[in-house]
Protein backbone atom coordinates (compact mmCIF):
# COMPACT_ATOMS: atom_id res chain seq x y z
CA UNK A 1 0.00 0.00 0.00
CA UNK A 2 1.32 3.44 -0.87
CA UNK A 3 0.98 6.72 0.99
CA UNK A 4 -1.27 8.12 -1.72
CA UNK A 5 -3.80 5.35 -1.13
CA UNK A 6 -4.98 7.13 2.02
CA UNK A 7 -7.16 9.36 -0.19
CA UNK A 8 -9.13 6.29 -1.20
CA UNK A 9 -10.64 5.56 2.21
CA UNK A 10 -13.36 4.44 2.50
CA UNK A 11 -13.80 3.26 -1.07
CA UNK A 12 -15.38 0.58 -3.19
CA UNK A 13 -13.81 -0.10 -6.56
CA UNK A 14 -15.83 -2.28 -8.95
CA UNK A 15 -13.82 -3.74 -11.82
CA UNK A 16 -16.25 -4.53 -14.62
CA UNK A 17 -16.44 -5.66 -18.21
CA UNK A 18 -17.24 -8.75 -20.27
CA UNK A 19 -15.80 -12.20 -19.68
CA UNK A 20 -12.02 -12.36 -20.21
CA UNK A 21 -11.55 -8.60 -19.96
CA UNK A 22 -9.13 -9.13 -17.06
CA UNK A 23 -11.45 -8.27 -14.18
CA UNK A 24 -10.05 -10.75 -11.66
CA UNK A 25 -6.41 -9.95 -12.33
CA UNK A 26 -6.93 -6.20 -12.27
CA UNK A 27 -9.17 -6.35 -9.19
CA UNK A 28 -6.57 -8.38 -7.30
CA UNK A 29 -3.84 -5.92 -8.32
CA UNK A 30 -5.95 -2.98 -7.07
CA UNK A 31 -6.66 -4.74 -3.77
CA UNK A 32 -2.95 -5.43 -3.33
CA UNK A 33 -1.95 -1.88 -4.28
CA UNK A 34 -4.36 -0.16 -1.89
CA UNK A 35 -4.56 -2.78 0.87
CA UNK A 36 -8.28 -3.37 0.23
CA UNK A 37 -10.41 -6.47 0.65
CA UNK A 38 -11.12 -8.34 -2.58
CA UNK A 39 -14.46 -9.89 -3.53
CA UNK A 40 -14.33 -12.13 -6.60
CA UNK A 41 -17.82 -11.80 -8.06
CA UNK A 42 -17.72 -15.08 -9.99
CA UNK A 43 -17.25 -17.04 -6.77
CA UNK A 44 -20.57 -15.70 -5.47
CA UNK A 45 -22.79 -16.84 -8.34
CA UNK A 46 -25.36 -19.38 -7.16
CA UNK A 47 -24.78 -22.90 -8.47
CA UNK A 48 -27.87 -22.60 -10.69
CA UNK A 49 -26.25 -19.67 -12.54
CA UNK A 50 -22.92 -21.49 -12.89
CA UNK A 51 -24.79 -24.52 -14.25
CA UNK A 52 -26.60 -22.31 -16.80
CA UNK A 53 -23.40 -20.64 -17.97
CA UNK A 54 -21.54 -23.97 -18.09
CA UNK A 55 -24.31 -25.27 -20.37
CA UNK A 56 -23.91 -22.23 -22.64
CA UNK A 57 -27.13 -20.58 -21.46
CA UNK A 58 -26.81 -16.82 -20.90
CA UNK A 59 -27.94 -15.42 -17.56
CA UNK A 60 -31.06 -13.30 -17.56
CA UNK A 61 -31.61 -10.11 -15.60
CA UNK A 62 -33.55 -12.18 -13.08
CA UNK A 63 -30.50 -14.41 -12.58
CA UNK A 64 -28.33 -11.38 -11.86
CA UNK A 65 -30.36 -9.14 -9.50
CA UNK A 66 -29.86 -11.16 -6.31
CA UNK A 67 -26.21 -11.76 -7.20
CA UNK A 68 -25.58 -8.03 -7.62
CA UNK A 69 -27.43 -7.18 -4.39
CA UNK A 70 -25.38 -9.87 -2.65
CA UNK A 71 -22.10 -8.37 -3.90
CA UNK A 72 -23.22 -4.93 -2.72
CA UNK A 73 -24.06 -6.35 0.71
CA UNK A 74 -20.69 -8.10 0.93
CA UNK A 75 -18.89 -4.84 0.12
CA UNK A 76 -20.94 -2.99 2.74
CA UNK A 77 -20.24 -5.72 5.31
CA UNK A 78 -16.48 -5.41 4.69
CA UNK A 79 -16.66 -1.64 5.11
CA UNK A 80 -18.67 -1.97 8.33
CA UNK A 81 -16.09 -4.47 9.59
CA UNK A 82 -13.54 -1.66 9.44
CA UNK A 83 -11.79 -2.43 6.16
CA UNK A 84 -10.44 0.68 4.44
CA UNK A 85 -11.83 -0.32 1.11
CA UNK A 86 -13.13 -3.10 -1.07
CA UNK A 87 -12.48 -4.15 -4.64
CA UNK A 88 -15.23 -6.14 -6.36
CA UNK A 89 -14.90 -7.89 -9.70
CA UNK A 90 -18.17 -8.39 -11.57
CA UNK A 91 -19.31 -7.90 -15.13
CA UNK A 92 -21.84 -5.08 -14.42
CA UNK A 93 -22.58 -5.10 -18.13
CA UNK A 94 -25.70 -2.94 -17.98
CA UNK A 95 -26.34 0.52 -16.60
CA UNK A 96 -29.09 -0.94 -14.39
CA UNK A 97 -26.63 -3.48 -12.94
CA UNK A 98 -24.25 -0.67 -12.01
CA UNK A 99 -27.20 1.17 -10.45
CA UNK A 100 -27.83 -1.81 -8.15
CA UNK A 101 -24.32 -1.37 -6.80
CA UNK A 102 -24.64 2.43 -6.66
CA UNK A 103 -27.25 2.03 -3.92
CA UNK A 104 -24.22 1.43 -1.67
CA UNK A 105 -23.47 5.16 -1.59
CA UNK A 106 -26.97 5.78 -0.20
CA UNK A 107 -26.52 3.05 2.40
CA UNK A 108 -22.98 4.16 3.28
CA UNK A 109 -22.71 7.95 2.90
CA UNK A 110 -19.16 9.14 2.40
CA UNK A 111 -18.02 6.01 0.58
CA UNK A 112 -16.21 6.70 -2.67
CA UNK A 113 -17.52 4.39 -5.41
CA UNK A 114 -15.69 3.95 -8.70
CA UNK A 115 -16.38 1.51 -11.50
CA UNK A 116 -13.34 0.56 -13.56
CA UNK A 117 -14.64 -0.52 -16.97
CA UNK A 118 -12.16 -2.65 -18.89
CA UNK A 119 -12.84 -1.95 -22.55
CA UNK A 120 -11.67 -4.81 -24.77
CA UNK A 121 -12.31 -5.59 -28.43
CA UNK A 122 -14.44 -8.65 -29.21
CA UNK A 123 -11.51 -10.30 -31.02
CA UNK A 124 -9.22 -10.02 -28.01
CA UNK A 125 -11.97 -11.25 -25.67
CA UNK A 126 -12.57 -14.32 -27.84
CA UNK A 127 -8.87 -15.15 -28.00
CA UNK A 128 -8.58 -14.85 -24.22
CA UNK A 129 -11.63 -17.03 -23.58
CA UNK A 130 -10.35 -19.69 -25.96
CA UNK A 131 -6.95 -19.75 -24.27
CA UNK A 132 -8.19 -20.43 -20.73
CA UNK A 133 -9.37 -23.73 -19.37
CA UNK A 134 -11.55 -24.76 -16.48
CA UNK A 135 -13.72 -21.64 -16.44
CA UNK A 136 -17.49 -21.92 -16.73
CA UNK A 137 -17.70 -19.06 -19.25
CA UNK A 138 -17.35 -20.52 -22.74
CA UNK A 139 -16.61 -18.70 -25.98
CA UNK A 140 -20.13 -19.43 -27.21
CA UNK A 141 -21.42 -17.09 -24.49
CA UNK A 142 -19.35 -14.08 -25.55
CA UNK A 143 -21.94 -12.91 -28.08
CA UNK A 144 -24.66 -12.77 -25.42
CA UNK A 145 -22.39 -10.71 -23.16
CA UNK A 146 -21.56 -8.28 -25.94
CA UNK A 147 -25.24 -8.06 -26.91
CA UNK A 148 -26.08 -7.20 -23.27
CA UNK A 149 -23.20 -4.77 -22.84
CA UNK A 150 -24.19 -1.17 -22.24
CA UNK A 151 -20.91 0.68 -22.20
CA UNK A 152 -20.79 3.39 -19.56
CA UNK A 153 -22.38 6.65 -20.61
CA UNK A 154 -20.71 10.03 -20.44
CA UNK A 155 -23.04 10.90 -17.55
CA UNK A 156 -21.77 8.00 -15.47
CA UNK A 157 -19.19 10.15 -13.73
CA UNK A 158 -18.21 7.38 -11.33
CA UNK A 159 -16.86 5.20 -14.18
CA UNK A 160 -13.24 5.06 -15.28
CA UNK A 161 -12.84 3.50 -18.74
CA UNK A 162 -9.50 1.85 -19.46
CA UNK A 163 -8.32 0.28 -22.72
CA UNK A 164 -7.66 -3.34 -21.79
CA UNK A 165 -6.66 -4.63 -25.23
CA UNK A 166 -3.01 -4.22 -24.21
CA UNK A 167 -0.88 -6.44 -21.97
CA UNK A 168 -1.86 -7.08 -18.36
CA UNK A 169 1.00 -5.09 -16.80
CA UNK A 170 0.15 -2.04 -18.94
CA UNK A 171 -3.55 -2.33 -18.07
CA UNK A 172 -2.72 -2.70 -14.38
CA UNK A 173 -0.49 0.38 -14.39
CA UNK A 174 -3.10 2.40 -16.32
CA UNK A 175 -5.89 1.35 -13.96
CA UNK A 176 -3.93 2.19 -10.81
CA UNK A 177 -2.95 5.60 -12.22
CA UNK A 178 -6.53 6.28 -13.36
CA UNK A 179 -7.99 5.33 -9.98
CA UNK A 180 -5.52 7.63 -8.22
CA UNK A 181 -6.31 10.50 -10.60
CA UNK A 182 -10.07 10.03 -10.25
CA UNK A 183 -9.96 10.04 -6.46
CA UNK A 184 -8.22 13.38 -6.27
CA UNK A 185 -11.38 14.99 -7.68
CA UNK A 186 -13.62 13.45 -5.06
N, C-alpha and C positions, 0 to 999 in steps of 0.2 A: 504494500500500500504506500502511496506517495503522499507527501504533504499537501499537494493540491487536491487530493480526494476529499479533504475535510469539507469542501464546499458542496459535496454531493449528499450530505446527511440531513435528514433522512431522505432516501431516494428509492424509487423502484424503476428499474430499467427493463424494458420488455424487448427482447430481440426477436424480430418477426420476419416472416417471408415464407415462400413456398418450401416444399421439401427439398433438401439438398442445397439450400442457400448458405448453409454454414452456421445456422442458429446455435446449435449446441456448442460448437467450438468457440464461437465469438462470445457467447454468454459466459462460458467458463473462464475465458480470458478476462472479461470485464469483472467478474466476481473476484478473480485472483488479483487483478490490478487494484481494485478499490476495497478489498477486504469485505465483500458483501456475501450474503447467503446466495446460493444458487438453487433454483427450482427448475428442473428439467421437465418441461410440459408434457413431452411424450410419455414419460413414466407415470403420468397421472390420468391417462386415458382409461376409461373403464374397459374391461376385457371385451365387452360387446363391440366397442368401437375398434379395438385392435383386430378382432376377428373380422369385422367388415372390411377394414382396410387391407388385411392380409388376403382376403378373398377378392380384392380388386374392386370393392364397392365403396364409392365415395361417401364420406360422412355428410349428413344433412345438417341444416341449421339446428334442428332439434337434438341431434347427437352432440353438438358443440356447446350449447348454452350452459348446461350444468358443469361441463368441464372448465369453461372459461370462468364461471362464478367460483368454482373450486380453486382455480389458480389464483384468482383475486383474493380469496379468503386465506389461502396459504401465505401469500405475500403480506397481507395485513397481520396475520398471526406472527410471522417472523419479525415484523416491525414492532408489534406490541411486546414481543419477547426481548426487546432491547437491541436487536441487530441494527446496525447503522444503515443498512440498505439491503436490497434484494434485487437479484437479476433473475428474470423469468424468460425461458425460451418457449415460444409458442407461435404458431403460424399467424394468427390474427389477420387472416387474409382479407376480411371485410371491415368496412368502417364500423358497422354495428358490433362486430366482435371487439374492436378496439374500444368502443363505447362501453361495453360490459366491464372492461378493465378500468376505464376512466372513472367509474363510480368510486374507486378507491380514494380518489382525492376528495370526494365528499365525505367519505367515511373517516378519513385520516387527514384533516386539514393540515397544511404545512408540508405535506409530502411532495417531493418533486417527482413527477412521472415523466419519463421519456420513452418513446418507442424508437427502436433502432431498426429501420426497415432495410433489409439486405436485398438490394435490387440485382437480380441475376437474369441473364438472357435464357430463354427456353432451351437453347442448344447446350449451354453449359450445365444447366440443371439436369437435363437428360443424361449427359455424359457422367455427371457425378452420381446420379441414382444408379446407373448401370454398373458403375465401378464398385459399389459397396455391396456387402453381403450381410445377410442376417437381419436386415431391417424390414419391418412390416410394410413400409411404403414402397410400392413397386412402380416401375416406370410407366405402366399402363394407367396409373392414377395421376400422373403429372398434368395431363390435359384438364382433368376436372379441377385441379388446384388452380391452374392458370385461368380457367373459365370463371372460377369463383373470385379470383383476385381483384380487389379494388385497391389499386395503389393509393397511397396516402394523398389527400388533396392538399392544395396550397394552404387552405384554412386550418389544417391539422397542425397547429404550431408546436405541438408536443412531439412531433415525429422528426427524426433525423434520418435522411435517406443516404445510404452509402452504396457505392458501386461495389458489388461483391463478385464480379466476373474475374477479378484478378486473384493472385495467390493469397493464401490464408494469412501469411504474415503481414502483407500489405493491407489486407482488409482489417485485420486486428489493429494495426497501428492507426489506420484512418478512423476506425470506430472510436478508439480510445481518445484520439485528438478531438473528434467531433463531439463526443460526450462532454469532454472538458470544456470545449468552447461553448456548447449550448447551455451549460450550467452556470456560466458566468453572467448570463443574461436573465437569470431567474428573477 
